[in-house]
């Protein structure tokens, strides 16, 4: 059983699918990773960045913000937390339907 991530707001996150993904920063080619708790004071806990190559989105990097990482490291231990955070980021990137992002990118050029 993998460790449960915890947002500083107190929300336990047992599965990557619980995070909400928001593609609001289109001009920055960035997808926000949001805490599943709508009342979370952090709200945005990370991001997924991509670049446009030959008119198509290509994954660039993904990361959780320091407050989320530090909190989980203090709760789970550094090694367990970093391992779980990396696993969750991979799952989130794989969950994205990149073909849906392609359409808005093409229409803006």
DRENPA-3360 file (N, C-alpha, C; in nm, 2 decimals, always signed):
BEGIN
1 = XXXXXXXX = +0.09/-0.12/+0.00/+0.00/+0.00/+0.00/+0.09/+0.12/+0.00 ~ +0.06/+0.22/-0.09/+0.14/+0.34/-0.10/+0.10/+0.44/+0.01 ~ +0.19/+0.52/+0.05/+0.16/+0.62/+0.15/+0.05/+0.72/+0.10 ~ -0.03/+0.77/+0.19/-0.13/+0.87/+0.16/-0.07/+1.01/+0.17 ~ -0.08/+1.09/+0.06/-0.04/+1.23/+0.07/-0.14/+1.31/+0.15 ~ -0.09/+1.42/+0.21/-0.18/+1.50/+0.29/-0.15/+1.65/+0.25 ~ -0.25/+1.72/+0.22/-0.24/+1.86/+0.19/-0.23/+1.93/+0.33 ~ -0.16/+2.04/+0.34/-0.16/+2.12/+0.46/-0.30/+2.16/+0.51;
9 = XXXXXXXX = -0.40/+2.16/+0.42/-0.53/+2.20/+0.47/-0.60/+2.08/+0.54 ~ -0.53/+1.96/+0.54/-0.58/+1.85/+0.61/-0.64/+1.74/+0.53 ~ -0.66/+1.77/+0.40/-0.73/+1.67/+0.31/-0.63/+1.56/+0.27 ~ -0.67/+1.43/+0.30/-0.59/+1.32/+0.26/-0.62/+1.28/+0.12 ~ -0.51/+1.25/+0.05/-0.52/+1.22/-0.10/-0.46/+1.08/-0.12 ~ -0.54/+0.98/-0.14/-0.50/+0.84/-0.15/-0.47/+0.80/-0.30 ~ -0.51/+0.88/-0.39/-0.50/+0.84/-0.53/-0.48/+0.97/-0.62 ~ -0.39/+0.96/-0.72/-0.37/+1.07/-0.81/-0.49/+1.13/-0.87;
17 = XXXXXXXX = -0.59/+1.04/-0.90/-0.71/+1.08/-0.96/-0.80/+1.18/-0.88 ~ -0.76/+1.19/-0.75/-0.84/+1.28/-0.67/-0.80/+1.43/-0.69 ~ -0.68/+1.45/-0.74/-0.63/+1.59/-0.77/-0.72/+1.64/-0.89 ~ -0.74/+1.77/-0.89/-0.81/+1.84/-1.00/-0.70/+1.90/-1.09 ~ -0.72/+1.89/-1.22/-0.63/+1.96/-1.31/-0.70/+2.07/-1.38 ~ -0.64/+2.19/-1.39/-0.70/+2.31/-1.44/-0.61/+2.37/-1.55 ~ -0.66/+2.37/-1.67/-0.58/+2.43/-1.78/-0.63/+2.57/-1.80 ~ -0.58/+2.66/-1.71/-0.63/+2.80/-1.72/-0.52/+2.89/-1.77;
25 = XXXXXXXX = -0.39/+2.86/-1.75/-0.28/+2.94/-1.79/-0.23/+2.90/-1.93 ~ -0.32/+2.92/-2.03/-0.29/+2.87/-2.16/-0.17/+2.94/-2.22 ~ -0.16/+3.07/-2.20/-0.05/+3.15/-2.26/+0.08/+3.11/-2.20 ~ +0.08/+3.04/-2.08/+0.21/+3.00/-2.02/+0.23/+2.85/-2.04 ~ +0.14/+2.78/-2.12/+0.15/+2.64/-2.14/+0.17/+2.56/-2.01 ~ +0.07/+2.59/-1.92/+0.08/+2.53/-1.79/-0.06/+2.48/-1.74 ~ -0.06/+2.36/-1.68/-0.18/+2.30/-1.62/-0.16/+2.31/-1.47 ~ -0.25/+2.36/-1.40/-0.24/+2.37/-1.25/-0.29/+2.24/-1.19;
33 = XXXXXXXX = -0.22/+2.19/-1.08/-0.27/+2.08/-1.00/-0.33/+2.14/-0.88 ~ -0.46/+2.11/-0.86/-0.53/+2.17/-0.75/-0.57/+2.06/-0.64 ~ -0.57/+2.11/-0.52/-0.61/+2.02/-0.40/-0.75/+1.98/-0.43 ~ -0.79/+1.86/-0.39/-0.93/+1.82/-0.41/-1.03/+1.89/-0.32 ~ -0.98/+1.95/-0.21/-1.06/+2.03/-0.12/-1.09/+2.17/-0.17 ~ -1.21/+2.19/-0.21/-1.25/+2.32/-0.26/-1.23/+2.44/-0.17 ~ -1.22/+2.41/-0.04/-1.19/+2.51/+0.06/-1.05/+2.52/+0.11 ~ -0.96/+2.46/+0.03/-0.82/+2.46/+0.07/-0.76/+2.60/+0.06;
41 = XXXXXXXX = -0.68/+2.64/+0.15/-0.62/+2.78/+0.15/-0.50/+2.78/+0.05 ~ -0.44/+2.67/+0.02/-0.34/+2.67/-0.08/-0.40/+2.66/-0.22 ~ -0.50/+2.58/-0.23/-0.57/+2.55/-0.36/-0.48/+2.49/-0.47 ~ -0.38/+2.57/-0.52/-0.29/+2.52/-0.62/-0.17/+2.46/-0.55 ~ -0.15/+2.33/-0.57/-0.04/+2.26/-0.50/+0.08/+2.22/-0.60 ~ +0.06/+2.24/-0.73/+0.16/+2.21/-0.82/+0.13/+2.25/-0.96 ~ +0.21/+2.21/-1.06/+0.19/+2.24/-1.20/+0.25/+2.14/-1.29 ~ +0.20/+2.14/-1.41/+0.25/+2.06/-1.52/+0.28/+2.15/-1.64;
49 = XXXXXXXX = +0.40/+2.16/-1.68/+0.43/+2.25/-1.80/+0.46/+2.17/-1.92 ~ +0.43/+2.23/-2.03/+0.45/+2.17/-2.16/+0.50/+2.27/-2.26 ~ +0.56/+2.23/-2.37/+0.59/+2.33/-2.48/+0.53/+2.28/-2.60 ~ +0.53/+2.37/-2.70/+0.47/+2.34/-2.83/+0.58/+2.31/-2.93 ~ +0.57/+2.18/-2.98/+0.67/+2.14/-3.08/+0.60/+2.09/-3.20 ~ +0.63/+2.15/-3.31/+0.56/+2.12/-3.44/+0.40/+2.13/-3.42 ~ +0.36/+2.23/-3.35/+0.22/+2.25/-3.33/+0.15/+2.16/-3.23 ~ +0.22/+2.07/-3.16/+0.16/+1.98/-3.07/+0.23/+2.00/-2.93;
57 = XXXXXXXX = +0.14/+1.98/-2.83/+0.20/+1.99/-2.69/+0.29/+1.88/-2.66 ~ +0.40/+1.91/-2.59/+0.50/+1.81/-2.55/+0.53/+1.84/-2.40 ~ +0.52/+1.73/-2.32/+0.55/+1.75/-2.18/+0.69/+1.80/-2.15 ~ +0.70/+1.90/-2.06/+0.83/+1.96/-2.03/+0.87/+1.92/-1.89 ~ +0.78/+1.96/-1.79/+0.81/+1.93/-1.65/+0.69/+1.93/-1.56 ~ +0.70/+1.87/-1.45/+0.59/+1.87/-1.35/+0.65/+1.88/-1.21 ~ +0.58/+1.95/-1.12/+0.63/+1.97/-0.99/+0.52/+2.01/-0.89 ~ +0.54/+1.97/-0.77/+0.46/+2.02/-0.66/+0.53/+2.14/-0.60;
65 = XXXXXXXX = +0.45/+2.23/-0.55/+0.51/+2.35/-0.48/+0.57/+2.31/-0.35 ~ +0.68/+2.39/-0.30/+0.75/+2.36/-0.18/+0.66/+2.34/-0.06 ~ +0.55/+2.42/-0.03/+0.47/+2.39/+0.09/+0.41/+2.25/+0.09 ~ +0.37/+2.21/-0.02/+0.30/+2.07/-0.03/+0.41/+1.97/-0.01 ~ +0.53/+1.98/-0.07/+0.64/+1.89/-0.06/+0.69/+1.88/+0.08 ~ +0.71/+2.00/+0.14/+0.77/+2.00/+0.28/+0.67/+1.94/+0.38 ~ +0.54/+1.97/+0.36/+0.44/+1.92/+0.45/+0.44/+1.77/+0.45 ~ +0.44/+1.71/+0.33/+0.44/+1.56/+0.31/+0.57/+1.50/+0.36;
73 = XXXXXXXX = +0.68/+1.57/+0.34/+0.81/+1.51/+0.39/+0.80/+1.51/+0.54 ~ +0.74/+1.61/+0.61/+0.74/+1.61/+0.75/+0.64/+1.51/+0.81 ~ +0.54/+1.47/+0.73/+0.44/+1.38/+0.77/+0.48/+1.23/+0.74 ~ +0.54/+1.21/+0.63/+0.57/+1.07/+0.58/+0.71/+1.03/+0.59 ~ +0.80/+1.13/+0.61/+0.94/+1.11/+0.60/+0.99/+1.15/+0.46 ~ +1.10/+1.20/+0.45/+1.15/+1.26/+0.32/+1.15/+1.16/+0.21 ~ +1.21/+1.04/+0.23/+1.22/+0.94/+0.12/+1.09/+0.89/+0.07 ~ +1.00/+0.86/+0.16/+0.87/+0.81/+0.12/+0.79/+0.91/+0.05;
81 = XXXXXXXX = +0.80/+1.04/+0.10/+0.72/+1.15/+0.04/+0.77/+1.17/-0.10 ~ +0.90/+1.19/-0.12/+0.95/+1.22/-0.25/+0.92/+1.11/-0.35 ~ +0.93/+0.98/-0.31/+0.89/+0.87/-0.39/+0.74/+0.87/-0.43 ~ +0.66/+0.90/-0.34/+0.51/+0.90/-0.37/+0.48/+1.03/-0.45 ~ +0.54/+1.14/-0.42/+0.51/+1.26/-0.50/+0.55/+1.24/-0.65 ~ +0.67/+1.18/-0.67/+0.71/+1.15/-0.81/+0.61/+1.06/-0.88 ~ +0.57/+0.95/-0.81/+0.48/+0.86/-0.87/+0.34/+0.93/-0.90 ~ +0.30/+1.01/-0.82/+0.17/+1.08/-0.84/+0.18/+1.18/-0.96;
89 = XXXXXXXX = +0.30/+1.25/-0.97/+0.32/+1.34/-1.08/+0.32/+1.26/-1.22 ~ +0.38/+1.14/-1.22/+0.38/+1.06/-1.34/+0.24/+1.02/-1.38 ~ +0.16/+0.98/-1.28/+0.02/+0.94/-1.30/-0.06/+1.06/-1.35 ~ -0.04/+1.17/-1.30/-0.11/+1.29/-1.35/-0.08/+1.33/-1.49 ~ +0.05/+1.32/-1.52/+0.09/+1.35/-1.66/+0.03/+1.25/-1.76 ~ +0.03/+1.12/-1.72/-0.02/+1.02/-1.80/-0.18/+1.03/-1.82 ~ -0.24/+1.09/-1.72/-0.39/+1.11/-1.72/-0.43/+1.21/-1.82 ~ -0.35/+1.30/-1.85/-0.38/+1.42/-1.94/-0.41/+1.37/-2.08;
97 = XXXXXXXX = -0.52/+1.41/-2.14/-0.55/+1.38/-2.28/-0.49/+1.50/-2.36 ~ -0.36/+1.48/-2.41/-0.29/+1.58/-2.47/-0.36/+1.63/-2.60 ~ -0.44/+1.54/-2.66/-0.51/+1.58/-2.79/-0.61/+1.69/-2.76 ~ -0.66/+1.70/-2.64/-0.76/+1.80/-2.61/-0.69/+1.94/-2.60 ~ -0.56/+1.94/-2.56/-0.49/+2.06/-2.55/-0.44/+2.11/-2.68 ~ -0.43/+2.02/-2.78/-0.38/+2.06/-2.91/-0.47/+2.16/-2.98 ~ -0.60/+2.14/-2.97/-0.70/+2.22/-3.04/-0.68/+2.37/-3.01 ~ -0.69/+2.41/-2.88/-0.67/+2.55/-2.85/-0.54/+2.61/-2.89;
105 = XXXXX = -0.43/+2.53/-2.89/-0.30/+2.57/-2.92/-0.30/+2.61/-3.07 ~ -0.36/+2.52/-3.16/-0.36/+2.54/-3.30/-0.44/+2.66/-3.34 ~ -0.55/+2.69/-3.27/-0.64/+2.80/-3.30/-0.58/+2.93/-3.27 ~ -0.48/+2.93/-3.17/-0.43/+3.06/-3.13/-0.31/+3.11/-3.21 ~ -0.26/+3.02/-3.30/-0.14/+3.06/-3.38/-0.18/+3.11/-3.51;
% end
